[in-house]
Amino acid sequence: MQYLVNVIDSRSNSGTEEEAVAIDAFNDTLRAGGHWVFAGGLADPSVSTVIDGRGDEPVFTDGPFVEAKEWAAGFWLIEAPDLDVALALMAEGSRACNRRLEVRPLLVV
């Protein structure tokens, strides 16, 4: 099963050099264990664009989508046999990036 893991932060570009080293090491662990699918950082929500294409013409609105004190600053997409394994892995990911994480199963389509 695949899981989306959102990295929760309240500051833009807040990662330290030490955190980057720890995240790289954690990513290597995910790869070695066959759990790695993809990961990336996200730009500040203030530079996002919201698109609503439900009407006759699409409406484009400068972001953010919602005003929030915290937002997804990055993400992992991981593979794990079940939620318990995903949570155990990402407890280490939280420690590596020094941020809270949200783990959400991807829906099977």
GIDA-V840813 format. One record per residue. N is the residue number from 1. RES is the residue in one letter. SS is DSSP state (hx for helix, st for strand, lp for the rest). PHI is phi in whole degrees, 0 to 359 (none if undefined). Layout:
((N:RES:SS:PHI) (N:RES:SS:PHI))
This chain:
((1:M:lp:none) (2:Q:st:255) (3:Y:st:228) (4:L:st:266) (5:V:st:241) (6:N:st:270) (7:V:st:271) (8:I:st:262) (9:D:st:214) (10:S:lp:239) (11:R:lp:227) (12:S:lp:274) (13:N:lp:49) (14:S:lp:265) (15:G:lp:293) (16:T:lp:263) (17:E:hx:298) (18:E:hx:296) (19:E:hx:295) (20:A:hx:299) (21:V:hx:296) (22:A:hx:295) (23:I:hx:294) (24:D:hx:301) (25:A:hx:295) (26:F:hx:296) (27:N:hx:300) (28:D:hx:299) (29:T:hx:296) (30:L:hx:299) (31:R:hx:298) (32:A:hx:298) (33:G:lp:272) (34:G:lp:77) (35:H:lp:262) (36:W:st:289) (37:V:st:240) (38:F:st:191) (39:A:st:206) (40:G:st:188) (41:G:st:267) (42:L:lp:240) (43:A:lp:291) (44:D:lp:302) (45:P:hx:302) (46:S:hx:294) (47:V:hx:257) (48:S:lp:277) (49:T:st:232) (50:V:st:262) (51:I:st:243) (52:D:st:242) (53:G:lp:259) (54:R:lp:282) (55:G:lp:265) (56:D:lp:295) (57:E:lp:234) (58:P:lp:293) (59:V:st:248) (60:F:st:251) (61:T:st:232) (62:D:st:298) (63:G:lp:285) (64:P:lp:279) (65:F:lp:298) (66:V:lp:224) (67:E:lp:279) (68:A:lp:214) (69:K:lp:282) (70:E:lp:227) (71:W:st:205) (72:A:st:285) (73:A:st:262) (74:G:st:184) (75:F:st:201) (76:W:st:237) (77:L:st:243) (78:I:st:239) (79:E:st:245) (80:A:lp:211) (81:P:lp:293) (82:D:lp:198) (83:L:hx:298) (84:D:hx:300) (85:V:hx:293) (86:A:hx:301) (87:L:hx:294) (88:A:hx:296) (89:L:hx:299) (90:M:hx:281) (91:A:hx:297) (92:E:hx:289) (93:G:hx:297) (94:S:hx:297) (95:R:hx:295) (96:A:hx:295) (97:C:hx:268) (98:N:lp:61) (99:R:lp:220) (100:R:st:284) (101:L:st:233) (102:E:st:247) (103:V:st:253) (104:R:st:227) (105:P:st:295) (106:L:lp:280) (107:L:lp:282) (108:V:lp:278) (109:V:lp:241))
